Amino acid sequence: MPGITPIKDLKGYLEPEQVERLIVVATNPRDALLVRIPWRTGIRVSELIGINVSGVSHHWTSPGGHTMAR
């Protein structure tokens, strides 16, 4: 994925290509997000399982400072 800089010292963990394969073969969007969110953000599993739909913002700010809605 362009623009992602994974943590460099992950010896013994998954390579970016392996993570992308897990996301691609996920059987539903929830499972894909359970892989993608911690990989992209670095959050802990305890934080991940605490996420619910009402806590998700559908607006984001681009690196250039532009606010966008999805």
N, C-alpha and C positions, 0 to 999 in steps of 0.2 A: 504494500500500500504506500503510495507516495506521501511524503511529508511526515512519516512516522519514524522516530528514532528510538528503537528499543534500547533498553539498558544493555550496555556492552558486556558486562561481566556476568553472563548467564551460563557459564560452563555447566554442562550436565542437564540443561533445560532445553526447551523447544526452540528450534530455529524459526525465524519469521515465516519461512515457506511451510513449515509444519503447522503453524498456527493457522495460516490461511487455508490449508487443506482441511483442518478441523471445522473451520467456519463454513467452507463450501459444502462439506458433507453433512452438516447439521440437518436434521430432519424437520426442524421448525425454527421460526425466528427467535424464540426464547433461547433455545440451545445455542444458536449462533451468537446471540448477545452475551450469554454466559461465558463464552470464550473471548469475544471481542472486547467487552468493556474492561476486564482486568488487564488484558494485554495492552490496550491503548492508554489506560489511565493509571495503572499500577495500584489500584485499590485492593484492599484485602478482601478475602472471601466473606468475612463478617460484615463488611461494608456492602459488598455486592448483594448478599441475601436480604439486606435491609432496604433495597431500592424497590419502590412501587410506582405504578403508573402515574399516580397523582403527584409524585415528587420529580417527575421528568419535565424539563422545560423544552418546549418546541421552538424556542428562539435561541440563537447562538450568535456569537460575535466572531467574525472572521479575523485572521491575523492582521488585516488592514484596518480593523476597527469598525467594519460595517455590520450592523445588526440585521439578521435575516431570520425569517420564519420558515418552518418546514411544514 
